[in-house]
Each structure stands twice: as C-alpha cells, then as structure tokens.
Amino acid sequence: MDLFGNLPAATLPPLGVFVIFVWSIIWKGLAMWRAANQGQRNWFIALLIINTAGILDIIYLFYFSKNKMTFAELKGLVTKFNN
C-alpha cells in the first residue's frame, strides 16, 4: 500500500517547485541577515525554523525589523545584483 494513499504523483510542476524554492531562499537570506546584524536573536531563530515560502520573511523585513527595509533599498539590491 502506498504511504500517501491515492494522491497524485505531482501536483505542482518541478519548475514551479524550483521557483518557489528560489523565492523563499532569497527572502529568507535577506531577513536572516538583517535579523543577525540587528541582534534580533528571537526573530533569527523564528525565521530559521518557520518556512512560509517567504511570507514571514517579507513581513519581518518591511514591518518588524528595527531598521525596516524600504522598496527603494530593495530596488537598489536588485540593481546591484543584476550588474
């Protein structure tokens, strides 16, 4: 008997899984870096453990961080990364 019963073999295409993975890693990295630099240990641990496909990470960066990220700062990071 199959461990998962009669679930379909793949409900999300592999490319979709990869895109969500990359999206999540980028936001998680930014949020954890900022939490570590600002000495927010509890946020760092929460961001490390809780996986929400980047949602908690984005909320932390824009609302709960001591030094909130702005869209201009985000645009600068994207521009720097593209060069």
C-alpha angles and dihedrals in degrees: 000000000000114000093227098041116225100339115145114262094241126012095172124041116246091246090056091051090049093050092050090047093052092044091052095046093051094051093041091052093050093046096045092047091053093045091051094047091049094047094242097148097170092053090047091054093045092049090048095051105034116071114196102154090262098309098112089041093055092046090051094048097049102033116016104034116107087232103035117217116242128210089243090057090048090050089051091052091050091048092049091048093051093053 
